[in-house]
Amino acid sequence: MQDKSARVNDRLYQDLARKLIVELKEGKYPVGGRLPAERELAQQYDVSRPTVREAIIALEVQGFVEVRVGSGAYVIQLPGKADIPGFDLSAFEITEARLLFEGDAAALAATQATDEELAEIAGLVDEIARENRDPKGQEKADRAFHLAIARATRNSAIFEAIERLWDLRNTSPEAALLHEKARTANVKPVLEEHTAVLRALEARDPAAARDAMRAHLAAVLDSLLFATEDKAVERARDATRAKRARYRAVAG
């Protein structure tokens, strides 16, 4: 009988990653060779393109492939026969869980938050705006914003669950890699989405707070998909190169 927890954790992308690792072991793709394009893999294995992206990220984290912008995923190391693929939580899994937890947490916070807590959350929205203007911003205010809302629920279990999800966002190698790709593609916390959550909290409207938080985190999922598109990363790099060229021209 299959272990129940194994069934729960056997996500589609992990299944695809395992199949690709087997193919690497069998020599289907040699070192230096390129894996089929995302669209081809999606058709071949009858999965979605986001599933393919998660699988490639898992292989990248484990050191088997290197993703080159505008070119594809190339094999840089073959797994040994005894290698057992390991998987951490993906950014998509974590964000999906956040969507479930943080939507209802925002609704509860709308009924519990003090004026002082609302003022703190408003200040963090301003801090998010400042961090967005900083090319080296680390999104600390974004984390603090969400945890301040969780704390305002007056429920320690809710706070600890949401804090744990944010910790996993940074400690899971697969999640950390995808969020790094997002930053490279210039994907930043959207000020308007955070402001909408704040306004619903200030109005003491639980339904509006829930809807605003869920809409925000659904948009985060979309941005993670965008961040894995080669064209998105390449456009971000082109924009950075263009800015540097303008600065050099002015300085010269």
C-alpha positions as CSV (number, residue, x, y, z in Angstrom):
1,M,0.0,0.0,0.0
2,Q,1.4,3.4,-1.0
3,D,2.1,5.8,1.8
4,K,-0.5,8.5,2.0
5,S,2.0,11.3,2.5
6,A,3.9,10.2,-0.5
7,R,0.8,10.4,-2.7
8,V,0.1,13.9,-1.3
9,N,3.6,15.1,-2.1
10,D,3.9,13.5,-5.5
11,R,3.3,16.6,-7.5
12,L,3.2,16.6,-11.3
13,Y,6.4,18.6,-11.7
14,Q,8.2,16.1,-9.4
15,D,7.0,13.2,-11.5
16,L,8.2,14.9,-14.7
17,A,11.6,15.8,-13.0
18,R,12.0,12.1,-12.1
19,K,11.3,11.0,-15.6
20,L,13.8,13.5,-17.0
21,I,16.4,12.3,-14.5
22,V,15.9,8.8,-15.6
23,E,16.4,9.9,-19.2
24,L,19.6,11.7,-18.2
25,K,20.9,8.5,-16.5
26,E,20.1,6.5,-19.6
27,G,22.1,8.9,-21.8
28,K,19.3,10.4,-23.8
29,Y,20.7,13.9,-23.2
30,P,24.5,14.1,-22.9
31,V,26.5,16.7,-21.0
32,G,26.4,19.9,-23.2
33,G,23.2,18.8,-24.8
34,R,20.0,20.8,-24.7
35,L,16.7,19.5,-23.4
36,P,13.7,19.8,-25.7
37,A,11.9,23.2,-25.6
38,E,9.3,23.8,-22.9
39,R,6.4,23.4,-25.4
40,E,7.8,20.1,-26.7
41,L,8.1,18.7,-23.2
42,A,4.6,19.8,-22.3
43,Q,3.2,18.0,-25.4
44,Q,5.3,14.9,-24.9
45,Y,4.3,14.4,-21.3
46,D,0.8,15.9,-21.5
47,V,1.4,18.5,-18.8
48,S,1.1,22.2,-18.6
49,R,4.0,24.5,-19.4
50,P,4.2,25.8,-15.7
51,T,4.7,22.1,-14.7
52,V,7.6,21.9,-17.1
53,R,9.1,25.1,-15.7
54,E,8.9,23.7,-12.1
55,A,10.5,20.5,-13.2
56,I,13.4,22.3,-15.0
57,I,13.9,24.5,-11.9
58,A,14.1,21.3,-9.8
59,L,16.8,19.9,-12.1
60,E,18.6,23.2,-12.0
61,V,18.6,23.3,-8.2
62,Q,20.0,19.7,-8.2
63,G,22.8,20.8,-10.5
64,F,21.9,18.7,-13.6
65,V,21.0,21.5,-16.0
66,E,21.8,25.1,-16.6
67,V,19.1,27.4,-18.0
68,R,20.5,29.9,-20.5
69,V,18.3,32.9,-21.3
70,G,16.9,32.8,-24.8
71,S,18.5,29.4,-25.5
72,G,17.1,26.7,-23.2
73,A,18.1,24.2,-20.5
74,Y,21.5,22.5,-21.1
75,V,22.8,19.4,-19.3
76,I,25.9,20.2,-17.2
77,Q,26.1,17.0,-15.1
78,L,24.6,13.6,-15.4
79,P,23.1,11.9,-12.3
80,G,24.8,8.8,-10.9
81,K,23.0,5.5,-11.0
82,A,22.5,5.7,-7.2
83,D,21.3,9.3,-7.2
84,I,17.9,9.7,-5.7
85,P,16.1,12.9,-6.7
86,G,15.2,15.2,-3.8
87,F,12.6,17.9,-3.9
88,D,11.9,20.9,-1.7
89,L,8.7,23.0,-1.8
90,S,8.4,25.0,-5.0
91,A,7.5,28.7,-5.1
92,F,4.2,27.8,-6.7
93,E,3.3,25.4,-3.9
94,I,4.2,27.9,-1.2
95,T,2.3,30.8,-2.9
96,E,-0.8,28.6,-3.3
97,A,-0.7,27.8,0.4
98,R,-0.2,31.5,1.2
99,L,-3.3,32.3,-0.9
100,L,-5.4,29.9,1.2
101,F,-4.1,31.0,4.6
102,E,-3.5,34.7,4.1
103,G,-6.9,35.5,2.4
104,D,-8.8,34.4,5.5
105,A,-6.2,35.9,7.8
106,A,-6.8,39.3,6.2
107,A,-10.5,38.9,6.7
108,L,-10.0,38.1,10.4
109,A,-7.5,41.0,10.8
110,A,-10.1,43.4,9.4
111,T,-12.2,42.7,12.5
112,Q,-9.4,42.6,15.0
113,A,-6.7,45.1,14.0
114,T,-6.1,48.2,16.2
115,D,-5.6,51.7,14.9
116,E,-2.0,51.4,15.8
117,E,-1.6,48.2,13.8
118,L,-3.3,49.7,10.8
119,A,-0.9,52.7,11.0
120,E,2.0,50.2,11.1
121,I,0.6,48.4,8.0
122,A,0.2,51.7,6.2
123,G,3.8,52.6,7.0
124,L,4.9,49.3,5.5
125,V,3.1,50.0,2.3
126,D,5.1,53.2,2.1
127,E,8.3,51.2,2.8
128,I,7.4,48.8,0.0
129,A,7.2,51.8,-2.4
130,R,10.7,52.9,-1.2
131,E,12.2,49.4,-1.6
132,N,10.7,49.2,-5.1
133,R,12.7,52.3,-6.0
134,D,15.9,50.7,-4.7
135,P,17.6,48.4,-7.4
136,K,19.0,46.4,-4.5
137,G,15.8,46.2,-2.5
138,Q,15.4,42.9,-0.7
139,E,11.6,43.0,-0.2
140,K,11.9,43.0,3.6
141,A,8.9,45.4,3.8
142,D,6.8,43.0,1.8
143,R,7.4,40.2,4.4
144,A,6.8,42.6,7.3
145,F,3.5,43.8,5.7
146,H,2.1,40.3,5.5
147,L,3.3,39.2,8.9
148,A,1.8,42.4,10.5
149,I,-1.6,41.4,9.1
150,A,-1.1,37.9,10.4
151,R,-0.2,39.3,13.8
152,A,-3.3,41.5,13.8
153,T,-5.5,38.4,13.7
154,R,-4.8,37.9,17.4
155,N,-4.3,34.2,16.6
156,S,-0.8,32.8,17.3
157,A,-1.4,29.7,15.3
158,I,-2.3,31.7,12.2
159,F,0.7,33.9,12.6
160,E,3.1,31.0,13.1
161,A,1.7,29.2,10.0
162,I,2.1,32.3,7.8
163,E,5.5,33.1,9.2
164,R,6.6,29.5,8.4
165,L,5.4,29.8,4.8
166,W,7.5,33.0,4.4
167,D,10.5,31.2,5.9
168,L,10.1,28.4,3.4
169,R,10.0,31.0,0.6
170,N,13.6,31.8,1.5
171,T,14.9,28.4,2.6
172,S,13.6,26.1,0.0
173,P,16.2,26.1,-2.8
174,E,13.6,25.7,-5.6
175,A,11.5,28.6,-4.2
176,A,14.5,30.8,-3.6
177,L,15.8,30.2,-7.2
178,L,12.5,31.2,-8.7
179,H,12.1,34.3,-6.6
180,E,15.7,35.2,-7.7
181,K,14.6,34.8,-11.3
182,A,11.7,37.1,-10.6
183,R,13.9,39.8,-9.2
184,T,16.2,39.4,-12.3
185,A,13.1,39.9,-14.4
186,N,12.3,43.1,-12.4
187,V,9.2,41.6,-10.8
188,K,8.6,43.5,-7.6
189,P,5.7,43.8,-5.1
190,V,2.9,45.6,-6.7
191,L,2.1,48.7,-4.6
192,E,-1.5,49.0,-5.8
193,E,-2.3,45.4,-4.7
194,H,-0.9,46.1,-1.2
195,T,-2.8,49.4,-1.0
196,A,-6.1,47.6,-1.9
197,V,-5.5,45.2,1.1
198,L,-4.8,48.1,3.4
199,R,-7.9,50.1,2.3
200,A,-10.1,47.0,3.0
201,L,-8.5,46.6,6.4
202,E,-9.0,50.3,7.2
203,A,-12.7,49.9,6.2
204,R,-13.0,47.0,8.6
205,D,-14.5,45.0,5.7
206,P,-13.6,41.3,6.0
207,A,-14.9,40.2,2.6
208,A,-13.1,43.0,0.8
209,A,-9.9,42.2,2.7
210,R,-10.1,38.5,1.8
211,D,-10.8,39.3,-1.8
212,A,-8.0,41.9,-2.0
213,M,-5.4,39.5,-0.5
214,R,-6.5,36.6,-2.7
215,A,-6.3,38.8,-5.8
216,H,-2.8,40.0,-4.7
217,L,-1.5,36.4,-4.2
218,A,-3.1,35.2,-7.4
219,A,-1.2,38.0,-9.2
220,V,2.0,36.8,-7.4
221,L,1.4,33.4,-9.0
222,D,1.1,35.0,-12.4
223,S,4.3,37.0,-11.9
224,L,6.2,33.8,-11.0
225,L,5.1,32.3,-14.3
226,F,6.1,35.5,-16.1
227,A,9.5,35.4,-14.3
228,T,10.3,31.9,-15.8
229,E,9.8,33.1,-19.4
230,D,13.1,33.6,-21.1
231,K,11.8,36.6,-22.9
232,A,10.9,38.3,-19.7
233,V,14.4,37.9,-18.2
234,E,16.0,39.0,-21.5
235,R,13.8,42.1,-21.7
236,A,14.8,43.0,-18.1
237,R,18.5,42.6,-18.9
238,D,18.1,44.6,-22.1
239,A,16.5,47.4,-20.1
240,T,19.3,47.4,-17.6
241,R,21.9,47.5,-20.4
242,A,20.1,50.4,-22.0
243,K,20.0,52.4,-18.7
244,R,23.7,51.8,-18.2
245,A,24.4,53.0,-21.7
246,R,22.4,56.2,-21.1
247,Y,24.2,56.8,-17.8
248,R,27.6,56.4,-19.5
249,A,26.5,58.8,-22.3
250,V,25.5,61.4,-19.7
251,A,28.7,61.0,-17.7
252,G,30.8,61.2,-20.8
